[in-house]
C-alpha cells in the first residue's frame, strides 16, 4: 500500500453536536461538528419536530400571500368566457417514400 496517496487517519475523531461531545469515531479529520445526529433526529427519538433552517416556509408564504390564487381563477374565467375559434382543417400529409433496402 502506498503511504503518500492516502489521507491521514484519526482513529479518535471527536463528533460534536451544538458544542457537546456526542461520540468518537474514526475519520480523516480530527474533529467534526454535525447539525443532525441520531440523538436529535425525530426518526430515532420519536419526537415530531419541524426544522426549517433555510426559511422555506416563510418564502412559500410570501410567494403565495394575498390574491395570488385569485389571479389564476380570473384567468380561467376569462378563457372560459371567450369562445374558442374553430381549429383550421389540416391538409392530409403526403405518404413518405420508402427508403431503399440495404444489402
N, C-alpha and C positions, 0 to 999 in steps of 0.2 A: 504494500500500500504506500503510495507516495505521500510524504509528510507535508509538502508545501502546497498541495492543492485543496486540502480540507480545512474548513474553518476551525477555530479553537473551540473546544468543547468544555462547557462549565457544568459539572455534574450537580452542583448545588445552586441552581438558579432560583432566586427568591421571587415569587409571584406576589404582587401586591394589588389589593382592591381597595380603592379610596383611602390609601395610606396605611392600610393594615396588611400585615404579612399573612397570607392565606395558605400558601403551600410552597413546597420546594420541589423542583423538577429539574431534569437535565435539559440544557438548551445551549444555543450558540451565543447567548448574551448572558451577562451576569445577573441582571435584574429585569423584570417585566412588570409593567403596570397594565392591568386589564380593566375594561369597563363593565364587563359582564362575566360572571363565572357561575358554576353550578350552585353555589350557596346563595346567589342572589337572583337566579333565573326563575321565573314563575313556573316553568315546567317541572323543576326539581323541588321547589319549595311548596307548591300547591297554592300559592297566593296569586290572585289575579290583580296585576298592576299594569298600568299603561305608561310606557316610557316614550315621550315624544321629544327626542333630543334635537331633531332638526327643525321643529316648528311647523311640521307639515299640516297639522290640524288647523292652526291659525291661518296658514296660507290658503288652505281649502276654503275656510270660512270667509276670508277676504274675497276670494275669487268668485264665490257664488252668493255673496251677500247682495241684498237689495232686490231689484227686479230682474235678475239675470234670467230666470226661467220664464218670466212674463214675456220677454223679448222673443224667445223661441215659440211661445204659444201664439204671439201675434203674427209671426212669420207663417206659421201653419195655417192660421185662419185666413190670411191674405192669399196664400197659394190656393186654398180651397175655394175662395170666393171667385177667383179668376177662372173663366172657362178655358179648358185646355184646347189648344189648337189641334186640328186633325193631323195626324202624322202623314208625311208625304209618302206616297207609294214608291217602293223601290223597284227598279227595273231588275228582272231576273239576271243573275250572274251567268256569264258565258261559261260553258264547261271547259275545264283545263285540259290541255293536250297531254296525253300520256308520255312519259319520258321513255326514250329507247332503252331496251333491256341491255344490261352489261354482260359480257361473256367472260 
